[in-house]
Amino acid sequence: MTLTVNSAVRDAAGFLTVSGQLKNTGSQPFANVAAWRGNELNSSGASVAGVTLVDKAAKKRYYVLRDTDGRCLCTTGLTIIDAGQVVPFFAQFPVPPNSTSQVEFSLPTFATATVKISG
């Protein structure tokens, strides 16, 4: 599996939306998506709810936002990703201060990556 982050964009409503894609580069279906939901205990199901952002300068960790029913504001419905399949993903977070220009992006089972924030 490969993970590509295409953007991390601030919006006027106070959200930071990170979007990108997951691609199965293997020759077999990938079914280990449960690790991506982190310690998810509510109704989001198979999702990328385990993703976090870390602002190292401010020493602050950001978790995926939730709706009023406790479901993540992120890609859900992930079960099996077939060989060669590309799946778009997104996750919304509270927006970091304007002085924060980059964060560390971490999704379980993938290496942490530095992501620049725009907007």
N, C-alpha and C positions, 0 to 999 in steps of 0.2 A: 504494500500500500504506500502511496505517496500522498502527501498533503501539500497543497499550494495555497498560500494566502494571497488573494488578489488585491484586497483593500481593507483598510481600517479607517472608517470615516465618522467624524463627529457630525451631529446634526443639531439643529436649533432646539429640538425638543429635549435635549439632555441625554441622548443615547450615543454610544459608540457602537457601530455595527461593523463586525469583522466578517468578511465573506471570502470564499475561495472554493476549492474543489478537492475531493478525495478521489483517487484513481487506483483501481486494482491493477497493478502492473504484473501480477502473477498469472499463472495458467489455470488456477483453480478458483472457485468461488471463495470469497472471504466472509466468514461468519462471526468473527470475534469482535463485533461492534459493541458488545455489552460494556467493555472496558472504557469506551468513550463517554459513557454517561456518568462516570465518576461515582460518587456516593449517592446518586439519585435514589430517593425513596418515595417519590410521588408519581403522578400519572403521566410524566413526560415519555415514559417508555424508552425504546431504543432511540437514542439521540446523541448529540454532541454536548450535552449538559455538563460534562466534566471539564470542559475547557475553562482555563483561567487566564487572566492577564496580570502581570506584575509590573508595577511602576517602581523600578529599583531606586530611583532618586528619592522618591517620597516614601519608600518602604511600605507600599500598599498593594494588596492583592484584590483584584476585582473578579467577582463571580457572575455567571450568566443571570440576567434578570428573569423574573417570574411574572406570569399573569396573575389575575385575582384567584384563579383556581390552583395556583402553585405549579403550573406547567412552564417549562423553560421557554424563553423567547429565543429559540434556536431551531436548527434542523431536527426534525423528529421523523419517526417511521423508518429508520434505518434497520434493516434486517440482514440480508445477504447482498453483498456487492459482487456481481459476476465478474469473471476474468475480463479485463479490458474496459469495464464499465467506469464511467466518470459520474460522480454524484456531487452536485453543488451543495455547499453548506453555508450557513450564516449563524451568527450568535450576537446577541445584543447585550451590552454592558452599560453600567452607569458611566457617564463620560468623565474621563480624568480632567484635571485642571488644564487650562490652555497652555500652561508652561510645560506640560508633558508632551513631548514630540514623538516618543517611542515607548513601546512596552514589550515585555517578554510574553510571547504567546505559548501556551502549553496545553496540549491535548494528550491525555494518557495514551501510551504506546508510541508516541512520536517524540523526537528530539525537540527541545525548546528552541524557539526562533525569535529574533528581534524583529518587530514589526513597526514601521513608521506610521504615524497617525496623520491623516489629512483632514482638512475642513476646519 
